[in-house]
Amino acid sequence: MEGEAADASSANCGGITVDKCDKMIQRSFRTPMVKFLMEHLEKSGCLIKDSFIKAVNCDQNMSGGYARGQGIMVCSNHMDTQDDVNQVVIHELIHAYDDCRVANLDWADCAHHACSEIRAGHLSGDCHYKRELLRGYMKLRGHEQECVKRRAMKSVVANPYCSKTAAKEAVEAVWDICYNDMKPFDRAP
């Protein structure tokens, strides 16, 4: 899966039905961050169909994913709350935005994938202090960058084209440029 979201450990793993998750996805469209990202996808020339974001049951231990030409999937069986769903939708919309704005983005290229994961982790709020505390990470300083690196590594290692060594090298190689790329935001939210 291109641009995989955070693994399901970021959710409580209780799970909800696909139908309930679909309703939560619809509610997420009313949040300011999702509205903002959807508007910028459309301004970038990417049309969003009604079925672009859908709830599914996932066999893998992940919260969701984005695939070019298929859209965004939210793994209902790894969601518990509206906040879980909102977070996955936001993270995956950043991948969709990257895919839209970068003409030659190649998800099989470890550096390209790493860059989008770094951006999604940094800009989506995945690594907000509160979320990290809930995951059991208690570091007071520097937690956000460590979290972004950790979660980007986890996603890039899951890419069948990237070994652990290649993923680590890719994350390190693109870190400064991608962590500081805030588009479509003026600054990190």
mmCIF file of the C-alpha atoms, coordinates in Angstrom:
data_MODEL
# 
_entry.id   MODEL 
# 
loop_
_atom_site.group_PDB 
_atom_site.id 
_atom_site.type_symbol 
_atom_site.label_atom_id 
_atom_site.label_alt_id 
_atom_site.label_comp_id 
_atom_site.label_asym_id 
_atom_site.label_entity_id 
_atom_site.label_seq_id 
_atom_site.pdbx_PDB_ins_code 
_atom_site.Cartn_x 
_atom_site.Cartn_y 
_atom_site.Cartn_z 
_atom_site.occupancy 
_atom_site.B_iso_or_equiv 
_atom_site.pdbx_formal_charge 
_atom_site.auth_seq_id 
_atom_site.auth_comp_id 
_atom_site.auth_asym_id 
_atom_site.auth_atom_id 
_atom_site.pdbx_PDB_model_num 
ATOM 1   C CA . MET A 1 1   ? 0.000   0.000  0.000   1.00 0.00 ? 1   MET A CA 1 
ATOM 2   C CA . GLU A 1 2   ? 1.420   3.347  -0.996  1.00 0.00 ? 2   GLU A CA 1 
ATOM 3   C CA . GLY A 1 3   ? 1.802   5.886  1.749   1.00 0.00 ? 3   GLY A CA 1 
ATOM 4   C CA . GLU A 1 4   ? 0.609   3.637  4.535   1.00 0.00 ? 4   GLU A CA 1 
ATOM 5   C CA . ALA A 1 5   ? -0.750  5.372  7.583   1.00 0.00 ? 5   ALA A CA 1 
ATOM 6   C CA . ALA A 1 6   ? 0.338   4.740  11.073  1.00 0.00 ? 6   ALA A CA 1 
ATOM 7   C CA . ASP A 1 7   ? -0.026  1.193  12.224  1.00 0.00 ? 7   ASP A CA 1 
ATOM 8   C CA . ALA A 1 8   ? -3.075  0.230  14.197  1.00 0.00 ? 8   ALA A CA 1 
ATOM 9   C CA . SER A 1 9   ? -1.235  0.607  17.484  1.00 0.00 ? 9   SER A CA 1 
ATOM 10  C CA . SER A 1 10  ? -2.095  4.298  17.208  1.00 0.00 ? 10  SER A CA 1 
ATOM 11  C CA . ALA A 1 11  ? -5.721  3.257  17.630  1.00 0.00 ? 11  ALA A CA 1 
ATOM 12  C CA . ASN A 1 12  ? -7.070  1.127  20.435  1.00 0.00 ? 12  ASN A CA 1 
ATOM 13  C CA . CYS A 1 13  ? -7.663  -1.853 18.104  1.00 0.00 ? 13  CYS A CA 1 
ATOM 14  C CA . GLY A 1 14  ? -11.214 -2.491 19.305  1.00 0.00 ? 14  GLY A CA 1 
ATOM 15  C CA . GLY A 1 15  ? -12.657 -1.805 15.903  1.00 0.00 ? 15  GLY A CA 1 
ATOM 16  C CA . ILE A 1 16  ? -15.950 -0.552 14.555  1.00 0.00 ? 16  ILE A CA 1 
ATOM 17  C CA . THR A 1 17  ? -18.159 -1.679 11.690  1.00 0.00 ? 17  THR A CA 1 
ATOM 18  C CA . VAL A 1 18  ? -17.511 -0.507 8.145   1.00 0.00 ? 18  VAL A CA 1 
ATOM 19  C CA . ASP A 1 19  ? -20.903 1.245  8.172   1.00 0.00 ? 19  ASP A CA 1 
ATOM 20  C CA . LYS A 1 20  ? -20.127 3.148  11.386  1.00 0.00 ? 20  LYS A CA 1 
ATOM 21  C CA . CYS A 1 21  ? -16.671 4.039  10.041  1.00 0.00 ? 21  CYS A CA 1 
ATOM 22  C CA . ASP A 1 22  ? -18.220 5.365  6.797   1.00 0.00 ? 22  ASP A CA 1 
ATOM 23  C CA . LYS A 1 23  ? -20.452 7.646  8.886   1.00 0.00 ? 23  LYS A CA 1 
ATOM 24  C CA . MET A 1 24  ? -17.405 8.826  10.849  1.00 0.00 ? 24  MET A CA 1 
ATOM 25  C CA . ILE A 1 25  ? -15.565 9.530  7.586   1.00 0.00 ? 25  ILE A CA 1 
ATOM 26  C CA . GLN A 1 26  ? -18.521 11.684 6.487   1.00 0.00 ? 26  GLN A CA 1 
ATOM 27  C CA . ARG A 1 27  ? -18.318 13.576 9.813   1.00 0.00 ? 27  ARG A CA 1 
ATOM 28  C CA . SER A 1 28  ? -14.584 14.096 9.304   1.00 0.00 ? 28  SER A CA 1 
ATOM 29  C CA . PHE A 1 29  ? -15.389 16.141 6.176   1.00 0.00 ? 29  PHE A CA 1 
ATOM 30  C CA . ARG A 1 30  ? -16.767 18.842 8.487   1.00 0.00 ? 30  ARG A CA 1 
ATOM 31  C CA . THR A 1 31  ? -13.479 19.290 10.388  1.00 0.00 ? 31  THR A CA 1 
ATOM 32  C CA . PRO A 1 32  ? -11.429 22.362 9.441   1.00 0.00 ? 32  PRO A CA 1 
ATOM 33  C CA . MET A 1 33  ? -8.248  20.392 8.646   1.00 0.00 ? 33  MET A CA 1 
ATOM 34  C CA . VAL A 1 34  ? -10.006 17.905 6.348   1.00 0.00 ? 34  VAL A CA 1 
ATOM 35  C CA . LYS A 1 35  ? -11.884 20.741 4.598   1.00 0.00 ? 35  LYS A CA 1 
ATOM 36  C CA . PHE A 1 36  ? -8.605  22.631 4.119   1.00 0.00 ? 36  PHE A CA 1 
ATOM 37  C CA . LEU A 1 37  ? -6.802  19.619 2.634   1.00 0.00 ? 37  LEU A CA 1 
ATOM 38  C CA . MET A 1 38  ? -9.718  18.704 0.346   1.00 0.00 ? 38  MET A CA 1 
ATOM 39  C CA . GLU A 1 39  ? -9.849  22.303 -0.949  1.00 0.00 ? 39  GLU A CA 1 
ATOM 40  C CA . HIS A 1 40  ? -6.110  22.264 -1.663  1.00 0.00 ? 40  HIS A CA 1 
ATOM 41  C CA . LEU A 1 41  ? -6.324  18.918 -3.432  1.00 0.00 ? 41  LEU A CA 1 
ATOM 42  C CA . GLU A 1 42  ? -8.980  20.370 -5.714  1.00 0.00 ? 42  GLU A CA 1 
ATOM 43  C CA . LYS A 1 43  ? -6.985  23.611 -6.214  1.00 0.00 ? 43  LYS A CA 1 
ATOM 44  C CA . SER A 1 44  ? -4.041  21.425 -7.264  1.00 0.00 ? 44  SER A CA 1 
ATOM 45  C CA . GLY A 1 45  ? -6.202  19.880 -9.970  1.00 0.00 ? 45  GLY A CA 1 
ATOM 46  C CA . CYS A 1 46  ? -7.073  16.622 -8.260  1.00 0.00 ? 46  CYS A CA 1 
ATOM 47  C CA . LEU A 1 47  ? -10.736 15.826 -8.383  1.00 0.00 ? 47  LEU A CA 1 
ATOM 48  C CA . ILE A 1 48  ? -12.101 13.992 -5.362  1.00 0.00 ? 48  ILE A CA 1 
ATOM 49  C CA . LYS A 1 49  ? -14.910 11.543 -6.093  1.00 0.00 ? 49  LYS A CA 1 
ATOM 50  C CA . ASP A 1 50  ? -17.479 10.532 -3.478  1.00 0.00 ? 50  ASP A CA 1 
ATOM 51  C CA . SER A 1 51  ? -15.810 7.146  -3.136  1.00 0.00 ? 51  SER A CA 1 
ATOM 52  C CA . PHE A 1 52  ? -12.283 8.576  -2.743  1.00 0.00 ? 52  PHE A CA 1 
ATOM 53  C CA . ILE A 1 53  ? -12.267 7.818  1.002   1.00 0.00 ? 53  ILE A CA 1 
ATOM 54  C CA . LYS A 1 54  ? -13.827 4.551  2.114   1.00 0.00 ? 54  LYS A CA 1 
ATOM 55  C CA . ALA A 1 55  ? -14.006 2.335  5.155   1.00 0.00 ? 55  ALA A CA 1 
ATOM 56  C CA . VAL A 1 56  ? -12.768 -1.245 4.827   1.00 0.00 ? 56  VAL A CA 1 
ATOM 57  C CA . ASN A 1 57  ? -11.752 -4.133 7.055   1.00 0.00 ? 57  ASN A CA 1 
ATOM 58  C CA . CYS A 1 58  ? -7.990  -4.634 6.850   1.00 0.00 ? 58  CYS A CA 1 
ATOM 59  C CA . ASP A 1 59  ? -6.017  -7.822 7.243   1.00 0.00 ? 59  ASP A CA 1 
ATOM 60  C CA . GLN A 1 60  ? -2.812  -5.912 7.959   1.00 0.00 ? 60  GLN A CA 1 
ATOM 61  C CA . ASN A 1 61  ? -2.085  -4.204 11.258  1.00 0.00 ? 61  ASN A CA 1 
ATOM 62  C CA . MET A 1 62  ? -2.557  -0.661 9.954   1.00 0.00 ? 62  MET A CA 1 
ATOM 63  C CA . SER A 1 63  ? -4.976  2.204  10.369  1.00 0.00 ? 63  SER A CA 1 
ATOM 64  C CA . GLY A 1 64  ? -5.370  3.088  6.722   1.00 0.00 ? 64  GLY A CA 1 
ATOM 65  C CA . GLY A 1 65  ? -3.611  3.801  3.484   1.00 0.00 ? 65  GLY A CA 1 
ATOM 66  C CA . TYR A 1 66  ? -3.555  5.718  0.251   1.00 0.00 ? 66  TYR A CA 1 
ATOM 67  C CA . ALA A 1 67  ? -3.112  4.184  -3.199  1.00 0.00 ? 67  ALA A CA 1 
ATOM 68  C CA . ARG A 1 68  ? -2.818  6.166  -6.421  1.00 0.00 ? 68  ARG A CA 1 
ATOM 69  C CA . GLY A 1 69  ? -5.920  5.666  -8.533  1.00 0.00 ? 69  GLY A CA 1 
ATOM 70  C CA . GLN A 1 70  ? -7.801  3.980  -5.707  1.00 0.00 ? 70  GLN A CA 1 
ATOM 71  C CA . GLY A 1 71  ? -7.993  6.669  -3.034  1.00 0.00 ? 71  GLY A CA 1 
ATOM 72  C CA . ILE A 1 72  ? -7.921  6.406  0.723   1.00 0.00 ? 72  ILE A CA 1 
ATOM 73  C CA . MET A 1 73  ? -8.983  3.484  2.848   1.00 0.00 ? 73  MET A CA 1 
ATOM 74  C CA . VAL A 1 74  ? -9.675  3.701  6.561   1.00 0.00 ? 74  VAL A CA 1 
ATOM 75  C CA . CYS A 1 75  ? -9.382  0.378  8.382   1.00 0.00 ? 75  CYS A CA 1 
ATOM 76  C CA . SER A 1 76  ? -12.616 0.271  10.374  1.00 0.00 ? 76  SER A CA 1 
ATOM 77  C CA . ASN A 1 77  ? -11.500 -2.781 12.345  1.00 0.00 ? 77  ASN A CA 1 
ATOM 78  C CA . HIS A 1 78  ? -8.631  -0.687 13.759  1.00 0.00 ? 78  HIS A CA 1 
ATOM 79  C CA . MET A 1 79  ? -10.696 2.425  14.585  1.00 0.00 ? 79  MET A CA 1 
ATOM 80  C CA . ASP A 1 80  ? -12.457 3.212  17.846  1.00 0.00 ? 80  ASP A CA 1 
ATOM 81  C CA . THR A 1 81  ? -13.230 6.917  17.923  1.00 0.00 ? 81  THR A CA 1 
ATOM 82  C CA . GLN A 1 82  ? -14.063 9.836  15.653  1.00 0.00 ? 82  GLN A CA 1 
ATOM 83  C CA . ASP A 1 83  ? -10.614 11.221 16.459  1.00 0.00 ? 83  ASP A CA 1 
ATOM 84  C CA . ASP A 1 84  ? -8.985  7.988  15.190  1.00 0.00 ? 84  ASP A CA 1 
ATOM 85  C CA . VAL A 1 85  ? -10.879 8.296  11.899  1.00 0.00 ? 85  VAL A CA 1 
ATOM 86  C CA . ASN A 1 86  ? -10.156 12.030 11.545  1.00 0.00 ? 86  ASN A CA 1 
ATOM 87  C CA . GLN A 1 87  ? -6.454  11.424 12.115  1.00 0.00 ? 87  GLN A CA 1 
ATOM 88  C CA . VAL A 1 88  ? -6.204  8.710  9.460   1.00 0.00 ? 88  VAL A CA 1 
ATOM 89  C CA . VAL A 1 89  ? -8.169  10.791 6.948   1.00 0.00 ? 89  VAL A CA 1 
ATOM 90  C CA . ILE A 1 90  ? -5.883  13.804 7.519   1.00 0.00 ? 90  ILE A CA 1 
ATOM 91  C CA . HIS A 1 91  ? -2.682  11.727 7.296   1.00 0.00 ? 91  HIS A CA 1 
ATOM 92  C CA . GLU A 1 92  ? -3.786  10.030 4.078   1.00 0.00 ? 92  GLU A CA 1 
ATOM 93  C CA . LEU A 1 93  ? -5.024  13.286 2.521   1.00 0.00 ? 93  LEU A CA 1 
ATOM 94  C CA . ILE A 1 94  ? -1.478  14.630 2.887   1.00 0.00 ? 94  ILE A CA 1 
ATOM 95  C CA . HIS A 1 95  ? -0.235  11.602 0.909   1.00 0.00 ? 95  HIS A CA 1 
ATOM 96  C CA . ALA A 1 96  ? -2.915  12.246 -1.715  1.00 0.00 ? 96  ALA A CA 1 
ATOM 97  C CA . TYR A 1 97  ? -1.886  15.904 -1.870  1.00 0.00 ? 97  TYR A CA 1 
ATOM 98  C CA . ASP A 1 98  ? 1.768   14.920 -2.337  1.00 0.00 ? 98  ASP A CA 1 
ATOM 99  C CA . ASP A 1 99  ? 0.788   12.466 -5.067  1.00 0.00 ? 99  ASP A CA 1 
ATOM 100 C CA . CYS A 1 100 ? -1.208  15.208 -6.796  1.00 0.00 ? 100 CYS A CA 1 
ATOM 101 C CA . ARG A 1 101 ? 1.393   17.973 -6.628  1.00 0.00 ? 101 ARG A CA 1 
ATOM 102 C CA . VAL A 1 102 ? 4.554   15.953 -7.394  1.00 0.00 ? 102 VAL A CA 1 
ATOM 103 C CA . ALA A 1 103 ? 4.439   14.941 -11.051 1.00 0.00 ? 103 ALA A CA 1 
ATOM 104 C CA . ASN A 1 104 ? 7.023   12.171 -10.809 1.00 0.00 ? 104 ASN A CA 1 
ATOM 105 C CA . LEU A 1 105 ? 6.324   10.816 -7.327  1.00 0.00 ? 105 LEU A CA 1 
ATOM 106 C CA . ASP A 1 106 ? 7.286   7.136  -7.306  1.00 0.00 ? 106 ASP A CA 1 
ATOM 107 C CA . TRP A 1 107 ? 5.941   5.207  -4.298  1.00 0.00 ? 107 TRP A CA 1 
ATOM 108 C CA . ALA A 1 108 ? 8.431   2.410  -5.020  1.00 0.00 ? 108 ALA A CA 1 
ATOM 109 C CA . ASP A 1 109 ? 11.288  4.896  -4.475  1.00 0.00 ? 109 ASP A CA 1 
ATOM 110 C CA . CYS A 1 110 ? 12.181  4.753  -0.776  1.00 0.00 ? 110 CYS A CA 1 
ATOM 111 C CA . ALA A 1 111 ? 13.171  8.442  -0.657  1.00 0.00 ? 111 ALA A CA 1 
ATOM 112 C CA . HIS A 1 112 ? 9.910   9.579  -2.267  1.00 0.00 ? 112 HIS A CA 1 
ATOM 113 C CA . HIS A 1 113 ? 7.871   7.422  0.109   1.00 0.00 ? 113 HIS A CA 1 
ATOM 114 C CA . ALA A 1 114 ? 9.940   8.614  3.100   1.00 0.00 ? 114 ALA A CA 1 
ATOM 115 C CA . CYS A 1 115 ? 9.378   12.247 2.182   1.00 0.00 ? 115 CYS A CA 1 
ATOM 116 C CA . SER A 1 116 ? 5.602   11.872 2.048   1.00 0.00 ? 116 SER A CA 1 
ATOM 117 C CA . GLU A 1 117 ? 5.601   9.934  5.339   1.00 0.00 ? 117 GLU A CA 1 
ATOM 118 C CA . ILE A 1 118 ? 7.714   12.619 7.032   1.00 0.00 ? 118 ILE A CA 1 
ATOM 119 C CA . ARG A 1 119 ? 5.366   15.320 5.768   1.00 0.00 ? 119 ARG A CA 1 
ATOM 120 C CA . ALA A 1 120 ? 2.233   13.384 6.758   1.00 0.00 ? 120 ALA A CA 1 
ATOM 121 C CA . GLY A 1 121 ? 3.598   12.624 10.222  1.00 0.00 ? 121 GLY A CA 1 
ATOM 122 C CA . HIS A 1 122 ? 4.667   16.209 10.800  1.00 0.00 ? 122 HIS A CA 1 
ATOM 123 C CA . LEU A 1 123 ? 1.683   18.038 9.315   1.00 0.00 ? 123 LEU A CA 1 
ATOM 124 C CA . SER A 1 124 ? -1.183  15.755 10.347  1.00 0.00 ? 124 SER A CA 1 
ATOM 125 C CA . GLY A 1 125 ? -0.723  15.936 14.105  1.00 0.00 ? 125 GLY A CA 1 
ATOM 126 C CA . ASP A 1 126 ? 0.115   12.214 14.311  1.00 0.00 ? 126 ASP A CA 1 
ATOM 127 C CA . CYS A 1 127 ? 2.958   13.094 16.651  1.00 0.00 ? 127 CYS A CA 1 
ATOM 128 C CA . HIS A 1 128 ? 1.200   15.563 18.909  1.00 0.00 ? 128 HIS A CA 1 
ATOM 129 C CA . TYR A 1 129 ? 2.385   15.209 22.497  1.00 0.00 ? 129 TYR A CA 1 
ATOM 130 C CA . LYS A 1 130 ? -1.013  13.874 23.680  1.00 0.00 ? 130 LYS A CA 1 
ATOM 131 C CA . ARG A 1 131 ? -1.027  11.123 21.031  1.00 0.00 ? 131 ARG A CA 1 
ATOM 132 C CA . GLU A 1 132 ? 2.514   10.127 21.950  1.00 0.00 ? 132 GLU A CA 1 
ATOM 133 C CA . LEU A 1 133 ? 1.587   9.918  25.641  1.00 0.00 ? 133 LEU A CA 1 
ATOM 134 C CA . LEU A 1 134 ? -1.329  7.634  24.761  1.00 0.00 ? 134 LEU A CA 1 
ATOM 135 C CA . ARG A 1 135 ? 1.088   5.405  22.831  1.00 0.00 ? 135 ARG A CA 1 
ATOM 136 C CA . GLY A 1 136 ? 3.343   5.192  25.876  1.00 0.00 ? 136 GLY A CA 1 
ATOM 137 C CA . TYR A 1 137 ? 6.085   7.570  24.750  1.00 0.00 ? 137 TYR A CA 1 
ATOM 138 C CA . MET A 1 138 ? 6.852   9.954  27.605  1.00 0.00 ? 138 MET A CA 1 
ATOM 139 C CA . LYS A 1 139 ? 9.720   12.109 26.313  1.00 0.00 ? 139 LYS A CA 1 
ATOM 140 C CA . LEU A 1 140 ? 9.276   15.802 27.080  1.00 0.00 ? 140 LEU A CA 1 
ATOM 141 C CA . ARG A 1 141 ? 11.691  17.367 24.585  1.00 0.00 ? 141 ARG A CA 1 
ATOM 142 C CA . GLY A 1 142 ? 12.191  16.459 20.975  1.00 0.00 ? 142 GLY A CA 1 
ATOM 143 C CA . HIS A 1 143 ? 9.328   13.977 20.974  1.00 0.00 ? 143 HIS A CA 1 
ATOM 144 C CA . GLU A 1 144 ? 7.730   15.287 17.795  1.00 0.00 ? 144 GLU A CA 1 
ATOM 145 C CA . GLN A 1 145 ? 10.750  14.819 15.517  1.00 0.00 ? 145 GLN A CA 1 
ATOM 146 C CA . GLU A 1 146 ? 11.574  11.429 17.047  1.00 0.00 ? 146 GLU A CA 1 
ATOM 147 C CA . CYS A 1 147 ? 7.975   10.353 16.544  1.00 0.00 ? 147 CYS A CA 1 
ATOM 148 C CA . VAL A 1 148 ? 7.904   11.528 12.919  1.00 0.00 ? 148 VAL A CA 1 
ATOM 149 C CA . LYS A 1 149 ? 11.141  9.627  12.193  1.00 0.00 ? 149 LYS A CA 1 
ATOM 150 C CA . ARG A 1 150 ? 9.944   6.487  13.997  1.00 0.00 ? 150 ARG A CA 1 
ATOM 151 C CA . ARG A 1 151 ? 6.593   6.415  12.251  1.00 0.00 ? 151 ARG A CA 1 
ATOM 152 C CA . ALA A 1 152 ? 8.058   7.281  8.818   1.00 0.00 ? 152 ALA A CA 1 
ATOM 153 C CA . MET A 1 153 ? 10.553  4.436  9.235   1.00 0.00 ? 153 MET A CA 1 
ATOM 154 C CA . LYS A 1 154 ? 7.787   2.004  10.154  1.00 0.00 ? 154 LYS A CA 1 
ATOM 155 C CA . SER A 1 155 ? 5.791   2.890  7.041   1.00 0.00 ? 155 SER A CA 1 
ATOM 156 C CA . VAL A 1 156 ? 8.734   2.906  4.628   1.00 0.00 ? 156 VAL A CA 1 
ATOM 157 C CA . VAL A 1 157 ? 9.999   -0.454 5.952   1.00 0.00 ? 157 VAL A CA 1 
ATOM 158 C CA . ALA A 1 158 ? 6.526   -1.848 5.129   1.00 0.00 ? 158 ALA A CA 1 
ATOM 159 C CA . ASN A 1 159 ? 7.074   -0.822 1.486   1.00 0.00 ? 159 ASN A CA 1 
ATOM 160 C CA . PRO A 1 160 ? 8.056   -4.032 -0.356  1.00 0.00 ? 160 PRO A CA 1 
ATOM 161 C CA . TYR A 1 161 ? 10.655  -2.054 -2.343  1.00 0.00 ? 161 TYR A CA 1 
ATOM 162 C CA . CYS A 1 162 ? 12.486  -0.805 0.758   1.00 0.00 ? 162 CYS A CA 1 
ATOM 163 C CA . SER A 1 163 ? 14.702  -2.806 3.085   1.00 0.00 ? 163 SER A CA 1 
ATOM 164 C CA . LYS A 1 164 ? 15.242  -1.600 6.641   1.00 0.00 ? 164 LYS A CA 1 
ATOM 165 C CA . THR A 1 165 ? 18.631  -0.173 5.633   1.00 0.00 ? 165 THR A CA 1 
ATOM 166 C CA . ALA A 1 166 ? 17.196  1.550  2.551   1.00 0.00 ? 166 ALA A CA 1 
ATOM 167 C CA . ALA A 1 167 ? 14.331  2.983  4.611   1.00 0.00 ? 167 ALA A CA 1 
ATOM 168 C CA . LYS A 1 168 ? 16.695  4.371  7.257   1.00 0.00 ? 168 LYS A CA 1 
ATOM 169 C CA . GLU A 1 169 ? 18.978  5.900  4.620   1.00 0.00 ? 169 GLU A CA 1 
ATOM 170 C CA . ALA A 1 170 ? 15.987  7.400  2.785   1.00 0.00 ? 170 ALA A CA 1 
ATOM 171 C CA . VAL A 1 171 ? 14.478  8.969  5.919   1.00 0.00 ? 171 VAL A CA 1 
ATOM 172 C CA . GLU A 1 172 ? 17.836  10.489 6.861   1.00 0.00 ? 172 GLU A CA 1 
ATOM 173 C CA . ALA A 1 173 ? 18.587  11.688 3.311   1.00 0.00 ? 173 ALA A CA 1 
ATOM 174 C CA . VAL A 1 174 ? 15.315  13.597 2.830   1.00 0.00 ? 174 VAL A CA 1 
ATOM 175 C CA . TRP A 1 175 ? 14.671  14.626 6.439   1.00 0.00 ? 175 TRP A CA 1 
ATOM 176 C CA . ASP A 1 176 ? 15.609  18.330 6.327   1.00 0.00 ? 176 ASP A CA 1 
ATOM 177 C CA . ILE A 1 177 ? 13.892  19.118 3.048   1.00 0.00 ? 177 ILE A CA 1 
ATOM 178 C CA . CYS A 1 178 ? 10.722  17.133 3.718   1.00 0.00 ? 178 CYS A CA 1 
ATOM 179 C CA . TYR A 1 179 ? 10.294  18.003 7.399   1.00 0.00 ? 179 TYR A CA 1 
ATOM 180 C CA . ASN A 1 180 ? 10.481  21.688 6.471   1.00 0.00 ? 180 ASN A CA 1 
ATOM 181 C CA . ASP A 1 181 ? 8.114   21.404 3.476   1.00 0.00 ? 181 ASP A CA 1 
ATOM 182 C CA . MET A 1 182 ? 4.834   22.718 4.878   1.00 0.00 ? 182 MET A CA 1 
ATOM 183 C CA . LYS A 1 183 ? 2.712   22.852 1.705   1.00 0.00 ? 183 LYS A CA 1 
ATOM 184 C CA . PRO A 1 184 ? -0.206  23.425 1.542   1.00 0.00 ? 184 PRO A CA 1 
ATOM 185 C CA . PHE A 1 185 ? 0.105   25.040 4.989   1.00 0.00 ? 185 PHE A CA 1 
ATOM 186 C CA . ASP A 1 186 ? 1.969   28.275 5.739   1.00 0.00 ? 186 ASP A CA 1 
ATOM 187 C CA . ARG A 1 187 ? 3.407   26.619 8.855   1.00 0.00 ? 187 ARG A CA 1 
ATOM 188 C CA . ALA A 1 188 ? 3.020   23.303 10.637  1.00 0.00 ? 188 ALA A CA 1 
ATOM 189 C CA . PRO A 1 189 ? -0.479  23.070 12.127  1.00 0.00 ? 189 PRO A CA 1 
# 
